[in-house]
């Protein structure tokens, strides 16, 4: 079986560019209780050229690593702390599922210069564009002890 390339997966899964943040996505499930929408799950694909730039969301986001190369996930906490987690296969010593707390800034990018990473993410309540904030250079000043902030900005 041939190893799929990023463009093959983008086409196979019907992924679209995610404007503003970067990467490619497609909504795959809406969690409901009757008519009430509780949450949403998407596919999310990252390449070395198109990563998830720093952004803020008000609620928790759960990331599930599905296939590809490991990802570096940066989280900037409101209290000034930061963390870097390698999202990838557990058999390779990485974390296959991460939870980014709501109210934090987050960015995720490839740890290598080629390949891709396919993930899924879930948010409850679901993503709403009006509650999304795109990161900017002010974050460098707010987290001066974190050497990665600038490289996670678009």
NORJODA-V609084 format. One record per pair of residues at least 12 apart in sequence whose ideal C-beta (glycine too) atoms are under 10 Angstrom apart, sorted by the first residue. I is the first residue (numbers start at 1). J is the second residue. D is the distance in Angstrom with one decimal. If there is no record, write none. Layout:
# NORJODA-V609084
i/j/d
I/J/D
I/J/D
This chain:
# NORJODA-V609084
i/j/d
3/67/9.8
3/68/9.7
3/115/9.3
4/67/8.3
4/68/9.0
4/116/8.5
4/118/9.1
5/47/9.7
5/114/9.9
5/115/8.5
5/116/7.3
6/24/8.2
6/45/6.5
6/46/8.8
6/47/5.0
6/48/9.3
6/49/9.3
6/50/8.9
6/68/8.2
6/114/9.5
6/115/7.4
6/116/3.7
6/117/9.1
6/118/8.7
7/24/9.8
7/47/9.1
7/116/8.9
8/116/9.5
9/24/8.5
9/43/8.8
9/45/6.1
9/47/10.0
9/66/9.8
9/67/8.4
9/68/8.4
9/116/6.7
9/118/6.0
10/24/5.4
10/26/9.4
10/43/9.8
10/45/6.4
10/47/9.0
10/116/8.8
10/118/9.7
13/25/9.5
13/26/6.0
13/28/8.5
13/43/5.5
13/45/7.7
13/118/8.0
14/26/5.4
14/28/9.9
14/43/8.9
15/42/9.3
15/43/6.2
15/44/8.3
15/45/5.6
15/118/9.0
17/50/7.3
18/42/8.9
18/44/7.6
18/45/9.4
18/46/9.9
18/50/8.4
18/52/8.1
18/53/9.9
19/129/9.8
20/53/8.0
20/55/7.8
20/129/8.7
20/132/7.5
20/134/5.6
20/154/8.2
21/44/9.3
21/50/9.4
21/51/8.8
21/52/5.6
21/53/5.8
21/54/9.1
21/55/5.5
21/106/10.0
21/107/8.9
21/108/9.7
21/132/7.8
21/134/7.3
21/135/9.5
21/154/8.2
22/46/7.6
22/47/9.2
22/49/8.8
22/50/4.9
22/51/5.1
22/52/5.7
22/53/5.2
22/55/9.3
22/107/9.0
22/108/9.3
22/109/8.6
22/154/6.3
23/43/9.9
23/44/5.6
23/45/6.0
23/46/4.9
23/47/7.8
23/50/5.4
23/51/6.4
23/52/5.3
23/53/8.9
23/108/8.2
23/109/9.3
23/116/9.9
23/117/9.3
23/119/9.1
24/43/8.1
24/44/7.3
24/45/4.4
24/46/8.0
24/47/8.0
24/50/6.9
24/116/9.2
24/118/9.3
25/42/4.9
25/43/6.2
25/44/5.0
25/45/7.4
25/52/9.8
25/119/9.8
25/120/9.8
25/121/8.6
25/127/9.5
26/42/6.3
26/43/5.1
26/44/8.6
26/45/9.1
27/40/6.1
27/41/7.6
27/42/5.2
27/43/8.3
27/126/8.6
27/127/8.8
28/40/8.6
28/41/5.5
28/42/6.1
28/43/5.7
28/120/7.1
28/122/9.8
29/41/4.3
29/42/8.4
29/120/9.1
29/122/8.4
29/126/9.9
30/126/6.8
31/122/7.8
31/123/9.5
31/124/6.7
31/125/9.1
31/126/7.6
36/125/9.8
37/124/9.8
37/125/7.2
37/126/6.1
38/124/5.8
38/125/6.6
38/126/7.7
39/59/9.0
39/62/9.6
39/122/6.1
39/123/5.9
39/124/3.5
39/125/6.0
39/126/5.2
39/127/9.2
40/121/8.8
40/122/7.1
40/123/5.9
40/124/8.1
40/125/8.1
40/126/3.3
40/127/5.9
40/128/9.4
41/62/8.9
41/64/8.8
41/120/5.9
41/121/6.9
41/122/4.5
41/123/8.1
41/124/9.6
41/126/8.7
42/119/9.0
42/120/6.7
42/121/5.7
42/122/8.1
42/123/8.6
42/126/9.2
42/127/7.7
43/64/10.0
43/66/8.0
43/118/6.8
43/119/7.6
43/120/5.7
43/121/8.5
44/63/8.0
44/64/9.5
44/66/9.3
44/108/8.6
44/117/8.7
44/118/7.6
44/119/4.9
44/120/6.8
44/121/5.5
45/66/9.3
45/67/9.8
45/68/8.1
45/116/6.0
45/117/7.1
45/118/5.1
45/119/7.5
46/68/8.2
46/69/9.1
46/71/6.3
46/87/9.8
46/108/6.4
46/109/6.6
46/110/6.1
46/115/9.6
46/116/6.7
46/117/4.9
46/118/8.2
46/119/7.4
47/68/9.3
47/69/9.7
47/109/9.5
47/110/6.9
47/114/8.8
47/115/7.7
47/116/5.1
47/117/8.2
48/69/9.0
48/109/7.8
48/110/4.7
48/111/9.5
48/112/7.2
48/113/5.2
48/114/6.3
48/115/7.5
48/116/8.3
48/117/9.8
49/110/9.1
49/113/9.7
50/109/9.3
50/110/9.5
50/116/9.4
50/154/9.7
51/71/8.5
51/72/9.3
51/107/7.2
51/108/6.5
51/109/3.6
51/110/6.6
51/117/9.5
51/151/9.4
51/152/7.7
51/154/8.4
52/71/8.6
52/73/8.4
52/74/9.6
52/106/7.4
52/107/5.7
52/108/4.1
52/109/6.8
52/119/9.3
52/121/9.5
52/152/8.3
52/154/9.8
53/106/9.6
53/107/5.6
53/108/9.0
53/109/8.4
53/134/7.1
53/135/6.2
53/136/10.0
53/151/9.9
53/152/6.1
53/153/6.0
53/154/4.2
54/74/7.3
54/75/9.8
54/76/7.3
54/105/5.2
54/106/6.9
54/107/4.0
54/108/9.5
54/133/9.4
54/134/7.7
54/135/3.1
54/136/8.4
54/139/6.1
54/143/9.9
54/148/9.5
54/149/7.1
54/150/9.6
54/151/9.7
54/152/4.7
54/153/5.7
54/154/8.3
55/105/6.9
55/106/6.5
55/107/7.1
55/108/9.9
55/132/6.1
55/133/6.4
55/134/5.6
55/135/5.8
55/152/9.5
55/154/9.7
56/76/8.9
56/78/9.8
56/102/9.0
56/103/7.5
56/104/7.2
56/105/5.1
56/106/7.7
56/131/8.7
56/132/7.3
56/133/4.1
56/134/8.1
56/135/7.2
56/139/9.4
57/100/7.7
57/101/9.6
57/102/6.2
57/103/8.1
57/104/8.1
57/105/9.1
57/106/7.5
57/123/7.1
57/127/7.2
57/128/9.2
57/131/6.7
57/132/6.3
57/133/8.0
58/102/5.1
58/103/6.4
58/123/9.6
58/125/9.1
58/128/8.9
58/131/5.1
58/132/8.9
58/133/9.1
59/100/9.7
59/101/8.8
59/102/4.0
59/103/8.3
59/123/5.9
59/124/6.8
59/125/6.3
59/126/9.1
59/127/8.9
59/128/9.5
59/131/8.1
60/99/5.8
60/100/6.7
60/101/5.7
60/102/5.0
60/103/9.2
60/104/9.2
60/122/8.9
60/123/7.2
60/124/7.3
61/98/8.7
61/99/7.4
61/100/4.7
61/101/8.6
61/102/7.7
61/104/9.3
61/106/7.3
61/121/5.5
61/122/7.3
61/123/5.1
61/124/9.3
61/127/8.3
62/97/6.7
62/98/7.4
62/99/5.3
62/100/7.9
62/120/8.7
62/121/6.5
62/122/4.7
62/123/7.7
62/124/8.6
63/85/9.2
63/87/6.1
63/95/9.1
63/96/9.1
63/97/6.7
63/98/4.7
63/99/7.7
63/100/6.9
63/106/9.1
63/108/7.4
63/119/5.5
63/120/7.7
63/121/5.2
63/122/8.5
64/87/9.0
64/96/7.0
64/97/5.4
64/98/8.6
64/118/9.7
64/119/6.0
64/120/4.6
64/121/7.2
64/122/7.7
65/86/9.6
65/87/5.0
65/88/5.5
65/89/6.9
65/90/8.8
65/94/7.4
65/95/7.8
65/96/4.8
65/97/7.2
65/98/8.4
65/117/7.0
65/118/8.1
65/119/5.5
65/120/8.7
66/89/10.0
66/96/9.0
66/117/8.2
66/118/4.5
66/119/5.8
66/120/6.1
67/88/9.8
67/89/8.6
67/116/8.5
67/117/7.6
67/118/5.0
67/119/8.9
68/88/8.4
68/89/9.5
68/110/8.6
68/112/10.0
68/115/5.9
68/116/4.8
68/117/3.9
68/118/5.3
68/119/8.5
69/88/7.4
69/89/9.8
69/110/6.0
69/111/6.7
69/112/5.3
69/113/9.7
69/114/7.8
69/115/4.0
69/116/6.8
69/117/5.5
69/118/9.9
70/86/5.2
70/87/6.5
70/88/3.3
70/89/7.5
70/92/7.1
70/93/9.5
70/94/5.3
70/95/9.3
70/110/8.0
70/111/4.9
70/112/7.7
70/115/9.5
70/117/7.1
71/85/8.7
71/86/7.1
71/87/4.3
71/88/6.6
71/94/8.7
71/95/9.8
71/98/9.3
71/108/5.2
71/109/6.6
71/110/6.2
71/111/6.3
71/112/9.7
71/116/10.0
71/117/4.9
71/119/7.4
72/84/6.0
72/85/7.7
72/86/6.2
72/87/7.7
72/88/9.6
72/107/8.8
72/108/7.0
72/109/5.9
72/110/7.6
72/111/4.9
72/112/9.8
72/148/8.0
72/151/9.7
72/152/8.9
73/85/4.8
73/86/7.6
73/87/5.1
73/95/8.5
73/98/5.9
73/100/7.5
73/106/6.9
73/107/7.5
73/108/4.5
73/109/8.4
73/111/9.9
73/119/9.8
73/152/9.7
74/100/9.8
74/104/9.9
74/105/8.1
74/106/6.8
74/107/4.9
74/108/7.4
74/109/8.2
74/143/9.5
74/146/7.6
74/148/5.3
74/149/7.6
74/151/8.8
74/152/5.3
75/98/8.4
75/99/9.7
75/100/5.6
75/101/7.6
75/104/5.2
75/105/7.2
75/106/5.2
75/107/8.4
75/108/9.4
76/104/6.1
76/105/4.0
76/106/7.5
76/107/8.4
76/135/8.6
76/139/6.7
76/142/7.7
76/143/5.2
76/146/6.7
76/148/9.3
76/149/7.1
76/152/9.0
77/101/7.6
77/103/8.4
77/104/5.4
77/105/8.4
77/143/9.0
78/101/9.1
78/103/5.8
78/104/6.8
78/105/8.8
78/142/9.6
79/104/9.9
80/142/7.8
80/143/6.8
80/144/9.1
80/145/7.7
80/146/9.1
81/104/9.5
81/143/8.8
81/145/9.1
81/146/8.9
82/104/9.4
82/105/8.9
82/143/5.8
82/145/7.5
82/146/4.2
82/147/9.4
82/148/7.6
82/149/8.1
83/98/9.6
83/100/9.7
83/104/9.3
83/106/10.0
83/146/9.5
84/146/8.8
84/147/9.9
84/148/6.7
85/98/5.5
85/100/9.3
85/108/9.2
86/98/9.6
86/111/6.6
87/108/6.9
87/111/9.1
87/117/7.6
87/119/7.1
88/111/8.0
88/117/7.8
88/119/10.0
94/111/9.4
96/119/9.8
97/119/9.7
97/120/9.9
98/119/9.4
98/121/9.6
99/122/9.8
100/121/8.9
100/123/9.7
102/123/8.8
102/124/10.0
102/131/9.6
105/133/8.3
105/135/5.8
105/139/6.3
105/142/8.7
105/143/8.2
105/149/8.5
105/152/8.7
106/135/9.0
106/152/8.7
107/135/7.0
107/139/9.5
107/148/8.1
107/149/8.4
107/151/8.6
107/152/3.4
107/153/7.8
107/154/9.4
108/121/9.6
108/152/8.3
109/148/9.4
109/151/7.8
109/152/6.6
134/153/9.0
134/154/7.9
135/149/8.1
135/152/7.2
135/153/5.6
135/154/8.1
136/153/6.9
136/154/9.4
137/149/8.7
137/150/7.7
137/153/6.6
139/152/8.5
139/153/7.1
140/153/8.0
